[in-house]
Structures are given as structure tokens and as C-alpha cells.
Amino acid sequence: MKNRLKELRAECGWSQAELADRLDVSRQSVNAIETGKYDPSLPLAFKIARLFGRSIEAVFEDQ
């Protein structure tokens, strides 16, 4: 699954660790999602979308 997480995080000026704290996940999880090695659970995907004020479709796209 492709995503815009890294781009959205950069727009906010957050490090991976800062985003991880806001999402209550590890920095390694944020890195794995950004690099496409891990697809987040549906609840986490909703949490990410809400944090950035976007729809899930605006953050994640099916490949």
C-alpha cells in the first residue's frame, strides 16, 4: 500500500519519533509504514488520517 505519511509528516515538521509519540506507536512502526514494509491496522490508519485532517484515501492508496 502506498502512502503519503512521510510527505505529510515533513509538512508538519515532525520527526518520526514525534509522529510516533502522537500516534502512540514506536518510531520503528512509523518508519515501516513510511517505507511500505508494514500496512497499519484500520484503527491506526483512521488515527493517522484524523491527525493530519485528511481522509484515509488522501493518505493511503491501493497499489
Secondary structure, DSSP 8 states (H G I E B T S, - for coil): -EE-HHHHHHHHT--HHHHHHHHTS-HHHHHHHHTTS----HHHHHHHHHHHT--HHHHEE--
